[in-house]
Amino acid sequence: FRCERQITIPLFEQGSLFLIRVFVEPLHETLAAIAGRRDRLMQSLASMSDAVLAYKGITHAKELLISG
């Protein structure tokens, strides 16, 4: 599972600094951490069109994620 945290820090009159921190952890740990998270993921996957699945690069994994 991959998650990003994005932060913008103002630098007074000189602009701003944009930071991205990426978190990666095994999907099974993410799903087990909070009750109901697996169900919400399954509902989201079931509601996605083929175009959205392709955009996210998970077309091939949808059935594995739903069945697993």
C-alpha positions in Angstrom: 0.0 0.0 0.0 1.3 3.4 -1.0 0.2 6.7 0.6 1.5 10.2 0.1 1.5 13.2 2.5 2.0 16.5 0.8 3.0 19.7 2.6 3.5 23.2 1.3 5.8 25.5 3.4 5.6 29.2 2.6 9.0 30.9 2.2 7.9 34.5 2.8 8.2 36.6 -0.4 10.5 34.0 -2.1 7.8 31.4 -2.9 7.2 28.1 -1.2 8.6 24.7 -0.7 6.5 21.7 -1.7 7.3 18.4 0.0 6.0 14.9 -0.6 6.6 12.1 1.9 5.8 8.6 0.6 4.7 5.8 3.0 4.8 2.2 1.8 3.6 -0.9 3.8 2.2 -4.3 3.0 -1.5 -4.2 2.1 -2.5 -6.9 4.6 -1.1 -4.7 7.4 -2.9 -1.6 6.2 -6.2 -3.6 5.9 -5.8 -5.2 9.4 -5.0 -1.9 11.2 -8.5 -0.4 11.1 -11.8 -2.2 11.4 -13.9 -1.8 8.2 -11.0 -0.7 6.0 -11.0 -3.9 4.0 -14.7 -3.6 3.3 -14.3 0.1 2.2 -11.5 -1.0 -0.2 -13.6 -3.8 -1.6 -16.6 -1.4 -2.1 -14.3 1.1 -3.8 -12.9 -1.5 -6.2 -16.3 -2.8 -7.1 -17.5 0.7 -7.9 -14.6 1.6 -10.2 -15.0 1.7 -14.0 -12.6 -0.1 -16.2 -11.1 3.2 -17.3 -10.4 4.2 -13.6 -8.9 0.8 -12.9 -6.7 1.1 -16.0 -5.6 4.7 -14.9 -4.6 3.4 -11.5 -2.9 0.4 -13.0 -4.9 -2.1 -11.0 -7.0 -3.7 -13.7 -5.1 -7.0 -13.5 -5.2 -7.0 -9.7 -8.9 -6.2 -9.0 -10.0 -9.9 -8.9 -7.1 -10.8 -6.7 -7.8 -8.0 -4.3 -11.5 -8.8 -4.1 -11.0 -12.5 -3.7 -8.0 -12.3 -1.4 
